[in-house]
Amino acid sequence: MMFPVDLGAISPMKMVLCRNRMRVVALCGALLAGHVRAETYRDATHGWSIDLPAGWVAGSASAVKALDDHAASMYAGRKPFTYVAGFSKSRDAIQVPPYVIVQFTPTDFTGATREDLERAFQAIGPDDLSKRTSDQAPDWFRDQMGKSKLGTAILDPSNRVLMTFEIPGPPAILGRQVGLVAKDGLVQMSWYDFAEKPAGTPQEFDALAASFRLDPDRVWTPAAGGGGGVLSGALRGAIIGAGIGVVLTVVRVFAKRRKGASA
């Protein structure tokens, strides 16, 4: 039952207290809503977006460029992929686990089937990783590339490329990758964390992976059939390059650690 309230009977002091309480309640509600609501990051150039969990931020453009420049110096020939974004819990330290790097590899998937893509990723071996390393790279770098392992890639029902990978280190890194097949290339989100004592949680990865998406007009449609034999040439080279890009980002961290240890 509601009773009428005579506002004139309320003292000015009580009115102020009442208003302040209402402001506090409204502020708390706004803070809670902001905590729950994920911030969406969108790359308009390559047509993808991702929702960042609470506490996660996008890395600075300069940090991402430095990572991409280092990869170019270590890759044999013209680097086919580009690191386009990085996410972690520190804007300027995007390579402190757990962290995520997104890379784009331009590729023409016209005529390719689901089976073609799976076989192309599964064909990447340790020799491919070491052979694509620049002659200017130090021996320990080549050793890391040769010992790194890319797990068996599969395509889920949504045509996302799912793959795990291991990089020996130290420290050893265990990663997971989700690749989105666009009409003109492959957009990969790679998650990096310590193998022995992970700093992140499965829930964080699951939230990032579930929200990682292409713009509707960018989504690739696989060709019909059981595999058209398009693995040779540019397609296979691009996919091998994409796989190497997943590993190269971590090896840069090892390079910094070695440099610091010898100083």
Secondary structure as the mmCIF struct_conf table of DSSP 4:
data_model
#
loop_
_struct_conf.conf_type_id
_struct_conf.id
_struct_conf.beg_label_comp_id
_struct_conf.beg_label_asym_id
_struct_conf.beg_label_seq_id
_struct_conf.end_label_comp_id
_struct_conf.end_label_asym_id
_struct_conf.end_label_seq_id
HELX_RH_3T_P HELX_RH_3T_P1 LEU A 7 ALA A 9
BEND BEND1 ILE A 10 ILE A 10
HELX_RH_AL_P HELX_RH_AL_P1 PRO A 12 VAL A 36
BEND BEND2 ARG A 37 ARG A 37
HELX_LH_PP_P HELX_LH_PP_P1 ALA A 38 ALA A 38
STRN STRN1 GLU A 39 ASP A 43
TURN_TY1_P TURN_TY1_P1 ALA A 44 GLY A 47
STRN STRN2 TRP A 48 LEU A 52
HELX_LH_PP_P HELX_LH_PP_P2 PRO A 53 PRO A 53
TURN_TY1_P TURN_TY1_P2 ALA A 54 GLY A 55
STRN STRN3 VAL A 57 ALA A 58
HELX_LH_PP_P HELX_LH_PP_P3 GLY A 59 SER A 60
HELX_RH_AL_P HELX_RH_AL_P2 ALA A 61 MET A 74
STRN STRN4 TYR A 75 TYR A 75
BEND BEND3 ALA A 76 ARG A 78
STRN STRN5 THR A 82 SER A 88
BEND BEND4 LYS A 89 SER A 90
TURN_TY1_P TURN_TY1_P3 ARG A 91 ASP A 92
TURN_TY1_P TURN_TY1_P4 ILE A 94 GLN A 95
BEND BEND5 VAL A 96 PRO A 98
STRN STRN6 TYR A 99 PRO A 106
TURN_TY1_P TURN_TY1_P5 THR A 110 GLY A 111
HELX_RH_AL_P HELX_RH_AL_P3 ARG A 114 GLN A 122
TURN_TY1_P TURN_TY1_P6 ALA A 123 ALA A 123
HELX_RH_AL_P HELX_RH_AL_P4 PRO A 126 LYS A 131
TURN_TY1_P TURN_TY1_P7 ARG A 132 ARG A 132
STRN STRN7 THR A 133 THR A 133
TURN_TY1_P TURN_TY1_P8 ASP A 135 GLN A 136
BEND BEND6 ALA A 137 ALA A 137
HELX_RH_AL_P HELX_RH_AL_P5 ASP A 139 LYS A 147
STRN STRN8 LYS A 149 LEU A 150
STRN STRN9 ILE A 154 LEU A 155
TURN_TY1_P TURN_TY1_P9 PRO A 157 SER A 158
STRN STRN10 ARG A 160 ILE A 167
BEND BEND7 PRO A 170 PRO A 171
HELX_LH_PP_P HELX_LH_PP_P4 ALA A 172 ALA A 172
STRN STRN11 ILE A 173 ALA A 182
TURN_TY1_P TURN_TY1_P10 LYS A 183 ASP A 184
STRN STRN12 GLY A 185 PHE A 194
BEND BEND8 ALA A 195 LYS A 197
BEND BEND9 ALA A 199 GLY A 200
HELX_RH_AL_P HELX_RH_AL_P6 PRO A 202 SER A 211
STRN STRN13 ARG A 213 LEU A 214
HELX_RH_3T_P HELX_RH_3T_P2 PRO A 216 ARG A 218
STRN STRN14 VAL A 219 VAL A 219
HELX_LH_PP_P HELX_LH_PP_P5 PRO A 222 ALA A 223
BEND BEND10 ALA A 224 GLY A 226
BEND BEND11 SER A 232 SER A 232
TURN_TY1_P TURN_TY1_P11 GLY A 233 GLY A 233
HELX_RH_AL_P HELX_RH_AL_P7 ALA A 234 SER A 262
#
